[in-house]
Amino acid sequence: GAIETIFLGYKGDGGDFSLNDLKAHVSEKSELYSQVKSLLEKHSVTNILEDLYRVGVIINTVSGKVRSSFRGDSKVILEGRFFVHRALRARFTV
């Protein structure tokens, strides 16, 4: 699907990324893949990131502190950095 297309092979900056990094990456993917373009017509990159954080796909780091919805950190800090949960990285590796 579109989410897998977005993250397939995406490593960000040394494994982690900012919201702006992800927005630029998703914009490039939307030009290449119609399913990504369709997803963006319905959902913003911010909303997608928040949803992926909520279900544990994305982990948030702020000032060196690792934040996860499963650790009780219900609100994502959008100014922080992000990475794909280590257990799920193999799913998105090219």
Beta strands, then each sheet from edge to edge (+ up, - down):
strand 1: 58-62
strand 2: 65-67
strand 3: 81-84
sheet 1: 2+ 1- 3+
end
